[in-house]
Amino acid sequence: MTQPSRGPRPTGAPRPQRSRYVPRRKVCAFCAEKSSQIDYKNPAQLRRFVSDRGKIEPRRRTGSCARHQRALARAIKRARHIALLPFTAGHTRTAAVLVSRA
């Protein structure tokens, strides 16, 4: 089966070149800055690694290494447990309450 034509192109005309997007390698912030510690009692530091919906950001998004991503997840869960970080976003919780009252 042949591919459908995407429009007339004169024979012998060069194909337009696309610029290739090459993502820059992300470096783990904790490996780069050796003095930085992951602490569950520091919610300002942990908020960088939590989405606006309250989810833990994946490694591919934050650029942290596997070792520090595990430590981050553990610290975020501990901070949630003692109410330093929310489990969900505030607007999600208020919407759920409004729906349940109706």
C-alpha positions in Angstrom: 0.0 0.0 0.0 1.4 3.4 -0.9 1.4 6.5 1.1 -1.1 9.2 0.1 0.4 12.3 -1.6 0.5 15.4 0.5 0.2 17.7 -2.4 2.0 18.4 -5.6 5.7 18.8 -5.4 7.7 19.5 -8.5 9.9 16.7 -9.5 13.5 17.2 -8.5 12.6 20.0 -6.0 14.5 19.6 -2.7 12.5 18.5 0.3 12.3 21.3 3.0 14.6 20.7 5.9 13.1 20.6 9.4 15.2 21.9 12.3 15.7 18.9 14.6 14.9 19.6 18.3 17.5 18.1 20.5 16.6 18.4 24.2 19.4 19.4 26.5 20.4 16.9 29.1 18.9 17.7 32.5 21.2 17.5 35.4 20.1 16.4 38.9 19.9 19.5 41.1 20.9 17.5 44.2 23.9 15.9 42.5 25.1 19.2 41.1 24.8 21.0 44.4 26.4 18.6 46.9 25.4 20.7 49.9 21.7 20.4 49.1 19.8 17.9 51.3 16.3 16.6 50.7 14.3 17.3 53.9 10.6 16.7 54.4 10.5 19.6 56.8 11.3 22.1 54.0 8.1 22.4 52.0 9.4 25.3 49.9 12.0 23.0 48.4 9.6 20.2 47.9 7.0 22.4 46.1 9.3 22.6 43.1 8.8 18.9 42.6 5.0 18.8 43.0 2.6 19.8 40.2 -0.2 22.4 40.6 -2.6 19.5 41.0 -0.5 18.0 43.9 1.1 15.2 42.0 4.8 14.3 42.3 6.5 15.3 39.1 8.3 12.5 37.2 12.0 12.2 36.7 11.9 13.1 33.0 10.3 16.4 34.0 12.4 17.4 37.0 15.7 16.0 35.7 16.6 14.4 39.0 18.5 11.1 39.2 16.8 7.9 40.3 18.3 7.9 43.8 17.2 11.5 44.5 13.8 11.0 42.9 13.1 8.1 45.4 14.3 10.4 48.3 12.1 13.2 46.9 9.0 11.0 46.7 9.6 9.7 50.3 10.1 13.3 51.6 6.9 14.6 49.8 4.9 11.7 51.2 6.2 12.4 54.7 5.4 16.1 54.3 1.9 15.3 53.2 1.4 13.0 56.1 2.2 15.8 58.7 0.3 18.4 56.7 3.2 20.5 55.4 2.1 19.8 51.8 -1.4 19.2 50.5 -2.5 15.8 49.0 -4.5 17.6 46.3 -4.8 21.1 44.9 -7.1 23.5 46.8 -9.4 24.2 43.8 -9.9 20.4 43.4 -11.0 20.0 47.0 -13.4 22.9 47.0 -15.0 21.7 43.8 -15.5 18.3 45.3 -17.2 19.8 48.4 -19.5 21.9 46.2 -20.6 18.9 44.1 -21.3 16.7 47.2 -23.5 19.4 48.7 -25.7 19.7 45.6 
